[in-house]
């Protein structure tokens, strides 16, 4: 696992082998007051990640050499402190879903909408701040050790009665990504439906 270090506030890293993508995202975020650093390869990003942690990362799923999925595995992304957005084309949705299973925070589809990307990042950073304050914590329950930290956060939203849209807004991720996590959680805990899931968490009993 890559070591954790002091986080640099409001810094965005863009990992993409296409200069045009790095330049476009840099312009968008620098206009909004963020500091942006680009990396043209996964190896360059992983080297930097050994000593620094940005506010968030945009990572292309398709790159020469190490793919985005390989990078997520090497980084142990589920336990890395900065959220990682996978950049994917419209035909890459199954790949994006797999990336979420490997610890990606969410995915951004090409072509980009500049305003939506900035809003998503701001929502994500706000969600990170709420997370640091301990909001949405889930008490211990059978099978908790099977879940990733992010799945536990999603489960906290589900058991509080939040819809996929509400949970996504609170955690700074898309409703589709909430659906991916919900399916994984139910599979891991052996829950047949949402009510069964809540019962397991609140009472420790399977229906």
C-alpha positions in Angstrom: 0.0 0.0 0.0 1.2 3.5 -0.8 2.0 5.4 2.3 -0.3 8.2 3.5 1.1 11.7 3.8 -0.1 15.2 4.5 -2.9 16.2 2.2 -2.4 19.4 0.1 -5.7 21.3 0.0 -7.5 22.0 -3.2 -5.0 20.2 -5.5 -6.3 18.1 -8.4 -4.2 15.6 -10.2 -5.0 14.6 -13.8 -3.6 11.2 -14.9 -4.1 10.8 -18.7 -1.8 10.1 -21.6 -3.6 12.6 -23.8 -2.2 16.2 -23.4 -5.5 17.6 -24.6 -7.4 16.0 -21.7 -4.9 17.1 -19.2 -4.9 20.7 -20.6 -8.7 20.9 -20.7 -9.1 19.8 -17.1 -6.3 22.1 -16.0 -8.0 25.1 -17.6 -11.4 24.3 -16.1 -10.1 23.8 -12.5 -7.5 26.5 -12.5 -10.2 29.0 -13.5 -12.1 27.9 -10.4 -9.1 28.4 -8.1 -7.7 24.9 -7.9 -4.1 23.9 -8.4 -3.7 21.2 -11.1 -0.9 18.8 -11.8 -0.9 16.5 -14.8 0.7 13.1 -15.2 1.0 11.3 -18.5 1.5 7.8 -17.1 0.3 5.7 -14.3 3.9 5.1 -13.1 4.5 8.8 -12.8 1.3 9.2 -10.8 2.2 6.3 -8.5 5.6 7.7 -7.8 4.2 11.1 -6.8 1.5 9.3 -4.7 4.3 7.9 -2.5 5.0 11.3 -1.0 1.9 13.5 -1.7 -1.8 13.3 -1.5 -4.0 15.7 -3.6 -7.6 16.7 -2.9 -8.8 14.4 -5.7 -7.6 12.6 -8.8 -8.9 12.1 -12.3 -7.6 8.9 -13.8 -8.0 7.7 -17.3 -9.1 4.1 -17.5 -7.3 3.5 -20.8 -3.6 4.3 -20.9 -0.5 2.7 -22.4 1.3 0.5 -19.9 -0.6 0.3 -16.7 -4.3 0.7 -17.1 -6.4 2.6 -14.7 -7.6 -0.6 -13.1 -3.9 -1.7 -12.6 -3.2 1.6 -10.9 -6.2 1.3 -8.6 -5.0 -2.1 -7.5 -1.4 -1.0 -6.9 -2.6 2.0 -5.0 -5.1 0.0 -2.9 -7.5 2.7 -3.8 -10.2 1.7 -1.3 -7.8 2.8 1.5 -6.1 5.7 -0.2 -7.3 9.0 1.3 -8.0 11.0 -1.8 -11.1 10.2 -4.0 -10.3 9.0 -7.5 -12.6 9.7 -10.4 -12.2 7.3 -13.4 -12.4 9.0 -16.8 -14.3 6.8 -19.2 -15.9 7.0 -22.6 -19.6 6.2 -22.9 -18.8 2.6 -24.0 -16.7 2.1 -20.9 -19.5 1.9 -18.3 -18.9 -1.8 -17.5 -15.2 -0.9 -17.1 -16.1 2.0 -14.8 -18.2 -0.3 -12.6 -15.3 -2.6 -12.3 -13.1 0.4 -11.4 -15.5 1.2 -8.5 -15.1 -2.3 -7.2 -11.4 -1.7 -7.2 -11.8 1.5 -5.1 -12.5 4.3 -7.6 -14.7 6.9 -6.0 -16.8 7.6 -9.0 -16.6 8.0 -12.8 -16.8 10.9 -15.2 -17.9 10.2 -18.8 -16.5 11.8 -21.9 -17.3 14.3 -23.3 -17.0 16.5 -20.2 -19.3 19.2 -19.1 -17.0 21.7 -17.4 -19.6 23.0 -15.0 -20.8 19.6 -14.0 -17.2 18.4 -13.3 -16.5 21.4 -11.1 -19.8 20.9 -9.2 -19.0 17.1 -8.7 -15.6 17.9 -7.3 -17.0 20.6 -4.9 -19.7 18.1 -3.7 -17.0 15.5 -3.2 -14.8 17.7 -1.2 -17.7 18.8 0.9 -18.6 15.1 1.5 -15.0 14.4 2.5 -15.3 17.1 5.1 -18.5 15.7 6.5 -16.9 12.2 6.5 -14.0 13.6 8.6 -16.5 14.9 11.1 -17.9 11.4 11.5 -21.3 11.9 10.1 -23.2 8.8 8.8 -21.2 6.4 10.9 -22.6 2.8 11.1 -22.5 0.8 14.4 -20.8 -2.6 14.4 -22.8 -5.5 12.8 -22.1 -9.1 11.6 -20.2 -8.9 8.3 -18.9 -5.4 8.7 -15.3 -6.6 8.2 -16.3 -7.8 4.6 -17.1 -4.2 3.5 -14.7 -1.5 2.3 -14.7 1.9 4.1 -16.7 3.4 1.2 -19.3 0.6 1.2 -19.8 1.2 5.0 -20.5 4.9 4.2 -23.0 3.9 1.5 -24.6 1.5 3.9 -25.0 4.3 6.5 -27.0 6.2 4.0 -29.1 3.2 3.0 -30.0 2.4 6.6 -30.9 6.0 7.2 -33.5 5.7 4.5 -31.8 7.8 1.8 -32.6 7.1 -1.8 -29.8 6.5 -4.3 -30.0 10.1 -5.4 -30.0 11.4 -1.8 -27.1 9.1 -0.8 -25.2 10.2 -3.9 -25.6 13.8 -3.1 -24.5 13.4 0.5 -21.4 11.3 -0.4 -20.6 13.3 -3.5 -21.0 10.4 -6.0 -23.5 9.6 -8.7 -26.6 7.6 -8.0 -25.4 4.9 -10.5 -22.3 4.5 -8.3 -24.5 4.1 -5.2 -26.3 1.3 -7.1 -23.0 -0.5 -7.7 -22.1 -0.2 -4.0 -25.6 -1.3 -2.9 -25.4 -4.4 -5.0 -22.0 -5.3 -3.7 -23.0 -4.7 -0.1 -26.1 -6.9 -0.4 -24.1 -9.7 -2.1 -21.4 -9.6 0.7 -23.9 -9.5 3.5 -26.3 -12.0 2.0 -29.2 -9.6 2.0 -32.1 -10.3 -0.4 -33.5 -6.7 -0.4 -33.1 -3.3 1.2 -35.3 -4.3 4.1 -33.3 -7.4 4.8 -30.1 -5.2 4.6 -31.4 -2.8 7.3 -32.5 -5.7 9.5 -29.0 -7.3 9.3 -27.3 -4.0 10.2 -29.7 -2.9 13.0 -30.4 -6.3 14.6 -27.6 -8.6 13.4 -30.2 -11.1 12.2 -30.8 -12.5 8.7 -34.4 -12.8 7.7 
